Amino acid sequence: MRLLVCGGAGFIGSNFVRLRLLQHGDEITVLDKLTYAGREENFHDLVDHPGFRFIRGAIEDPDAVAEAIAAAAPEAIVNFAAETHVDRSIAEPDAFVTTHALGTYVLLEAARQHQLRYLQVSTDEVYGSIEQGTFTEDSPLRPSSPYSATKTGADLLVLSYFHTYDLPAVICRGSNNYGPYQYPEKLIPLMVLNALHGDRLPVYGDGQQVRNWIHVLDFARAIAHVLQHGVPGEVYNAGGPDECVNLDVVTRILELTGADASLIEHVTDRPGHDRRYSLSSQKVRALGWEPQVRFQEGLDETVAWYRENAWWWQPIRSGDYREYYQRQYGLGLAES
């Protein structure tokens, strides 16, 4: 396939690009404005591939989108482009509104003009928190943060373009992703790198929040499956095979890195922190997709990847990230 992948320099997007380019022979043009978490290092091994093209630009910029479509001549647009960290959305929500609302609108208009298939990458957080049971695609949308609220708005805009304009659009909502190339503001890479450096491991509240974990390559496969086999106008949830309490994840990371449990420091909980996420994946499984990576195996491999790829994370820990970390947690970081 010829794809325009927006946000392809980010964590999930770059893993999707690598999977489709190297294993399936797709021709891929990436459009990304390269924010702090969207990095050229994330596709360092792809730049010389004949099927890969990179264009720097923002999805909320119609000219940049038009340039990318002209260069790519795509069959479909896959939109990963997003501001993804809930903590940052609480402190500075404006970027989330711009990217998720305006950016999605610009892409949908381009898809409508060029009669392209469209896939919106979304999140389980649009459903809010669930104490018991599992969310399905028919569950009410009850977002609880500026991040999840703007993602919800983007999803509804996508569905409106299907119903109003017959745009062949689908949505794929994933549970908590983990794996290589994830920016270390998220739980797993944050705890891994802190443990490797002997830094404090900041755990929100009592650490008993429950998350449904999916390996990033499993989610990338689900997205590709929905793009190829999904019914236009439909939403598909892709959850991982395992749930785990956050504090148990941190404890396992300490074991894998050989760090001491005394490094755990409980910090003030995030405002409006969702207690538990859980996704039913029956609908996408009916299309033939199955997750392949169990959480314990995937976490072991992820910790090993960060341990072996200091070239990727050292520039992050020595830059603006240190100031962000100090503001967020009131803690300092050791020198890399």
C-alpha positions in Angstrom: 0.0 0.0 0.0 1.0 3.6 -0.4 0.3 5.3 2.9 0.6 8.8 4.3 1.4 8.3 8.0 0.9 11.4 10.1 2.9 11.4 13.3 5.1 8.7 12.1 8.1 10.0 14.0 6.5 9.3 17.3 6.5 6.2 19.4 3.6 4.2 18.0 3.8 5.7 14.6 7.5 4.9 14.0 6.9 1.3 15.1 4.0 1.0 12.7 6.1 2.5 9.9 9.0 0.1 10.6 6.6 -2.9 10.6 4.8 -2.0 7.4 7.9 -0.9 5.5 10.3 -3.7 6.4 7.8 -6.6 6.7 5.1 -5.8 4.2 6.8 -3.6 1.6 4.5 -0.6 1.9 5.5 2.7 0.4 5.3 5.2 3.3 5.5 9.0 3.5 5.7 10.3 7.0 4.4 13.8 7.9 5.6 14.9 11.3 6.4 18.3 12.8 9.0 16.7 15.2 7.9 17.8 18.6 9.9 16.8 21.7 8.6 13.3 21.5 8.5 13.0 17.7 12.2 12.4 16.8 14.1 11.5 13.7 16.0 9.0 15.8 12.8 7.0 16.0 13.2 6.1 12.3 17.0 6.3 12.1 17.2 2.9 10.4 14.6 3.7 7.7 15.9 6.9 6.1 17.8 5.1 3.3 15.0 2.7 2.5 13.6 3.3 -1.1 10.0 3.0 0.1 10.4 5.7 2.8 9.9 9.5 2.6 9.9 12.1 5.4 8.3 15.5 5.2 8.5 17.8 8.2 5.2 19.6 8.8 2.2 19.9 11.1 -1.2 18.2 10.4 -3.0 21.5 11.3 -1.2 23.2 8.4 -3.2 22.6 5.2 -0.2 23.5 3.0 2.0 20.9 4.7 -0.8 18.3 4.3 -1.3 19.2 0.7 2.5 18.9 0.0 2.6 15.5 1.7 -0.4 14.1 -0.3 1.1 15.4 -3.6 4.4 13.7 -2.8 2.9 10.4 -1.5 -0.1 9.9 -3.8 -1.4 7.7 -1.0 -4.3 5.2 -0.9 -4.9 6.0 2.7 -4.1 8.4 5.6 -3.2 6.9 9.0 -3.2 9.5 11.7 -1.0 8.9 14.7 -0.3 12.6 15.2 -1.1 13.6 18.7 0.0 15.1 21.9 -0.1 12.1 24.1 0.9 12.8 27.7 -2.0 13.4 30.1 0.3 15.3 32.6 1.2 17.8 29.9 -2.4 18.2 28.8 -3.3 19.2 32.4 -0.6 21.8 32.5 -0.8 23.1 28.9 -4.0 21.9 27.1 -3.8 24.4 24.1 -1.4 22.2 22.0 -3.8 19.2 22.5 -6.8 21.2 21.2 -4.8 22.4 18.2 -3.4 19.0 17.2 -6.4 16.8 18.0 -9.2 19.1 16.9 -7.9 21.3 14.1 -5.3 18.8 12.9 -7.8 16.0 12.5 -10.2 18.4 10.7 -7.5 19.4 8.2 -6.7 15.7 7.5 -10.3 14.8 7.1 -10.8 17.6 4.6 -7.8 16.4 2.6 -9.0 12.8 2.7 -12.5 13.9 1.5 -11.0 16.0 -1.3 -8.8 13.2 -2.6 -11.2 10.4 -1.8 -8.8 8.5 0.5 -9.4 6.0 3.1 -8.7 7.3 6.6 -7.8 5.7 9.9 -7.8 7.6 13.2 -5.5 6.2 15.9 -7.2 6.7 19.3 -7.1 5.6 22.9 -9.0 3.7 25.6 -9.0 6.9 27.6 -11.9 8.3 25.7 -14.1 5.9 27.8 -12.8 7.2 31.1 -12.3 4.9 34.1 -14.0 1.5 34.8 -13.9 -0.1 38.2 -15.2 -3.5 37.0 -15.9 -5.1 33.7 -14.6 -4.1 30.2 -15.2 -1.3 27.8 -16.7 -2.2 24.4 -17.0 0.0 21.3 -20.6 0.8 22.4 -19.6 2.1 25.9 -20.3 5.7 26.6 -17.5 8.2 26.0 -16.6 9.8 29.3 -13.1 11.4 29.0 -11.6 12.8 32.2 -8.6 14.9 31.0 -7.9 17.5 28.4 -5.9 14.8 26.5 -8.7 12.3 26.4 -11.4 14.9 25.9 -9.7 16.3 22.7 -9.1 12.8 21.5 -12.8 12.1 22.0 -13.6 15.2 20.0 -11.4 14.1 17.2 -13.0 10.6 17.1 -16.5 12.2 16.9 -15.3 14.4 14.1 -14.1 11.4 12.2 -17.4 9.6 12.6 -19.2 12.8 11.5 -17.3 12.7 8.2 -18.3 9.2 7.6 -22.0 9.9 8.3 -22.1 13.3 6.5 -19.7 12.8 3.6 -19.5 8.9 3.3 -15.7 9.2 3.9 -14.4 5.6 4.3 -13.0 6.3 7.8 -12.4 3.9 10.7 -11.1 4.4 14.3 -8.8 2.0 16.2 -8.5 2.6 19.9 -5.6 1.1 21.8 -4.9 0.4 25.4 -1.7 1.4 27.1 1.2 0.8 24.7 4.8 0.0 25.7 7.9 -1.1 23.8 11.0 0.5 22.1 11.2 4.2 21.2 8.7 5.4 23.8 9.6 8.8 25.2 10.5 8.5 28.9 7.7 10.6 30.4 5.5 7.5 30.2 5.4 5.0 33.1 7.6 2.1 31.8 10.5 4.0 30.1 10.5 6.6 32.9 10.9 3.9 35.6 13.4 1.9 33.5 15.8 4.8 33.0 15.4 6.1 36.5 16.1 2.6 37.9 19.2 2.3 35.7 20.5 5.6 37.0 19.6 5.1 40.6 17.1 7.9 40.5 13.9 8.0 42.6 10.9 6.3 41.0 7.9 8.6 41.3 4.7 6.6 41.7 1.4 8.5 41.6 -0.7 8.1 44.8 -0.9 4.6 46.1 0.2 3.1 42.7 -2.9 0.8 42.6 -4.1 2.1 39.2 -4.7 -0.8 36.8 -3.8 -0.6 33.1 -4.4 -3.0 30.2 -1.0 -3.3 28.5 -0.5 -3.9 24.7 2.9 -4.2 23.1 3.4 -1.5 20.5 3.9 -4.0 17.6 0.7 -5.8 18.5 -1.1 -2.5 18.3 0.6 -1.7 15.0 -0.6 -5.0 13.7 -4.1 -4.2 14.9 -4.1 -0.8 13.1 -2.9 -2.4 9.9 -5.6 -5.0 10.2 -8.4 -2.4 10.8 -7.1 -0.4 7.9 -7.3 -3.3 5.5 -10.4 -5.2 6.9 -12.3 -2.7 9.0 -15.8 -1.6 8.0 -16.0 2.2 7.2 -17.7 4.1 10.0 -16.8 1.5 12.6 -14.7 1.7 15.8 -12.4 -1.1 16.8 -10.8 -1.5 20.3 -7.4 -3.2 20.5 -6.5 -4.2 24.0 -3.6 -6.2 25.3 -3.7 -9.7 26.8 -2.9 -8.6 30.3 -3.8 -6.1 33.0 -1.4 -5.1 35.7 -1.3 -2.8 38.7 1.1 0.1 38.2 3.0 -0.5 41.4 3.5 -4.2 40.3 4.9 -2.9 37.0 7.4 -0.7 38.8 8.4 -3.6 41.1 9.1 -5.9 38.1 11.2 -3.2 36.5 13.2 -2.9 39.7 13.8 -6.7 39.6 14.9 -6.5 35.9 17.3 -3.7 36.4 18.7 -4.8 39.8 17.6 -1.6 41.5 16.5 -1.4 45.1 12.8 -1.0 46.1 13.8 1.9 48.4 14.0 4.0 45.2 10.2 4.1 45.0 8.7 7.4 46.1 5.0 7.9 46.2 4.1 11.4 44.9 0.9 13.5 44.9 -1.6 11.8 42.5 -2.4 13.3 39.2 -5.6 15.4 39.2 -8.6 13.3 37.9 -6.4 10.2 37.6 -8.4 7.3 36.0 -8.3 4.2 38.3 -8.6 1.4 35.8 -8.8 0.9 32.0 -10.0 -2.4 30.3 -10.8 -3.0 26.7 -12.7 -5.7 25.0 -11.0 -6.7 21.7 -13.7 -9.1 20.4 -14.6 -6.9 17.5 -11.1 -6.7 16.0 -10.4 -10.3 16.9 -13.3 -11.2 14.7 -11.4 -9.6 11.8 -8.5 -12.1 12.4 -6.2 -10.1 14.7 -4.7 -11.5 17.9 -2.1 -10.0 20.3 1.1 -12.0 20.2 3.1 -10.6 23.1 2.3 -11.3 26.7 3.1 -8.5 29.1 5.8 -10.2 31.2 7.7 -11.3 28.0 7.3 -7.9 26.4 8.3 -6.0 29.5 11.5 -8.0 29.8 12.4 -7.3 26.2 11.5 -3.6 26.6 13.8 -3.2 29.6 16.6 -4.9 27.7 16.1 -2.5 24.7 16.5 0.6 26.9 19.5 -0.9 28.6 21.1 -1.6 25.2 20.2 1.6 23.4 21.6 4.4 25.5 22.4 6.3 22.2 18.7 6.9 21.9 17.8 8.1 25.4 21.0 9.9 26.5 20.2 13.1 24.5 16.8 13.2 26.1 17.9 13.0 29.7 20.5 15.7 29.1 18.1 18.2 27.5 14.8 20.0 28.3 13.4 16.8 29.7 15.3 17.4 32.9 13.5 20.7 33.5 10.1 19.1 32.7 10.9 16.3 35.2 11.8 18.7 37.9 8.6 20.7 37.4 6.4 17.6 37.3 7.8 15.6 40.2 9.9 18.1 42.3 12.7 15.6 41.9 16.1 15.8 40.2 17.8 13.4 37.9 21.3 11.9 38.0 23.6 12.8 35.1 23.4 10.3 32.3 
